[in-house]
Amino acid sequence: MSILIENLSKNFGTFKALDHVNLEIKTGSLVALVGPSGSGKSTLLRVIAGLDIPNSGRIWLSGKNATSLSIQEREIGFVFQNYALFKHMTVYENIAFGLDIRNIDSFIISNRVKQLLQLIQLEKFSDRYPNQLSGGQRQRVALARALAIEPKVLLLDEPFGALDVKVRKDLRNWLRNLHEQVPVTTVFVTHDHQEAMEVANEIVVFQKGCVEQIGKPQDVYDNPKKGFSITNSSIYMNFPLLHLEQSSTNL
Ligand SMILES: Nc1ncnc2c1ncn2[C@@H]1O[C@H](COP(=O)(O)OP(=O)(O)OP(=O)(O)O)[C@@H](O)[C@H]1O
């Protein structure tokens, strides 16, 4: 499913969290949203998912105006950091949840959950509860739960944010491979520019509620926008290698 964001604005009081954003995300792409804290990345995901209503502008999903559709009608799977697994449900029940509430036949549910358990390599963990899993395993279950409804779009807000470096690295590779196997249009937010470079096939840089730059990872790395690479020191914290490279080219 393609996503077209047209002239989208979202205000909180007088504050413009999204300021006339235009963005096209092609079917099957794997896009990273990066940019300083507060630049509007999560707000954009929430608006695409239907969790927040925009003040103006439109969202098109596969060419259809989805701006007023309910969350369910959008067929979007999402993994947000504060959207934890259900503690009282097993891994199996967590993954099956979205299918159960849609009254899908239990035989179909059982087959799909088994396939997903295989995909996330946790077949032997189906009866465990979330507190019996590692952080990385929990994130994989959260992804499987999002994939269970066979979404047309997958939105991931800092999916690996709370994990240690080694687990993050493993999960990045895993997400890339998963996307190759199941090429759902995927948009993820990250503060880690290395992660964006390694995982995404396109990077969108946000700045103060606006899209500042869009490009292939290598292009963004090689040619960061002037305003983005020189004037904003907070971006350097998110893009230390860009900073180093910029410094070295200035020498
Ligand atoms: N419900 C809300 N009410 C008021 N302000 C909000 C609300 N949600 C977000 N904001 C503000 O909108 C701005 C954009 O927030 P958003 O979460 O989209 O930023 P972000 O780029 O994802 O930041 P971070 O990288 O820190 O997660 C921030 O200044 C935030 O404080």
The ligand as a MOL file (V3000), in Angstrom:
LIG
                    3D

  0  0  0     0  0            999 V3000
M  V30 BEGIN CTAB
M  V30 COUNTS 31 33 0 0 0
M  V30 BEGIN ATOM
M  V30 1 N -0.8370 15.3380 22.8520 0
M  V30 2 C 0.0050 16.3790 22.7750 0
M  V30 3 N -0.2980 17.5600 23.3640 0
M  V30 4 C 0.5150 18.6260 23.2600 0
M  V30 5 N 1.7000 18.6130 22.5950 0
M  V30 6 C 2.0450 17.4760 21.9960 0
M  V30 7 C 1.2300 16.2880 22.0490 0
M  V30 8 N 1.8410 15.3090 21.3420 0
M  V30 9 C 2.9950 15.8570 20.8930 0
M  V30 10 N 3.1040 17.1410 21.2750 0
M  V30 11 C 4.2040 18.0520 20.9420 0
M  V30 12 O 4.3810 18.0310 19.5360 0
M  V30 13 C 5.7720 18.0670 19.2230 0
M  V30 14 C 6.1050 16.9120 18.3140 0
M  V30 15 O 6.0190 15.7200 19.0810 0
M  V30 16 P 6.4410 14.3160 18.4760 0
M  V30 17 O 6.2000 13.3080 19.5530 0
M  V30 18 O 5.7860 14.1320 17.1760 0
M  V30 19 O 7.9950 14.5460 18.2460 0
M  V30 20 P 9.1130 13.4920 17.8500 0
M  V30 21 O 9.8440 14.0830 16.6930 0
M  V30 22 O 8.5290 12.1490 17.6800 0
M  V30 23 O 9.9980 13.5750 19.1540 0
M  V30 24 P 10.8510 12.4200 19.9010 0
M  V30 25 O 11.9620 12.1150 18.9530 0
M  V30 26 O 11.3170 13.0950 21.1510 0
M  V30 27 O 9.9310 11.2590 20.1600 0
M  V30 28 C 6.5310 18.0650 20.5460 0
M  V30 29 O 6.9400 19.3750 20.8550 0
M  V30 30 C 5.5120 17.5510 21.5350 0
M  V30 31 O 5.7380 18.0950 22.8130 0
M  V30 END ATOM
M  V30 BEGIN BOND
M  V30 1 1 1 2
M  V30 2 1 2 3
M  V30 3 2 2 7
M  V30 4 2 3 4
M  V30 5 1 4 5
M  V30 6 2 5 6
M  V30 7 1 6 7
M  V30 8 1 6 10
M  V30 9 1 7 8
M  V30 10 2 8 9
M  V30 11 1 9 10
M  V30 12 1 10 11
M  V30 13 1 11 12
M  V30 14 1 11 30
M  V30 15 1 12 13
M  V30 16 1 13 14
M  V30 17 1 13 28
M  V30 18 1 14 15
M  V30 19 1 15 16
M  V30 20 2 16 17
M  V30 21 1 16 18
M  V30 22 1 16 19
M  V30 23 1 19 20
M  V30 24 2 20 21
M  V30 25 1 20 22
M  V30 26 1 20 23
M  V30 27 1 23 24
M  V30 28 2 24 25
M  V30 29 1 24 26
M  V30 30 1 24 27
M  V30 31 1 28 29
M  V30 32 1 28 30
M  V30 33 1 30 31
M  V30 END BOND
M  V30 END CTAB
M  END
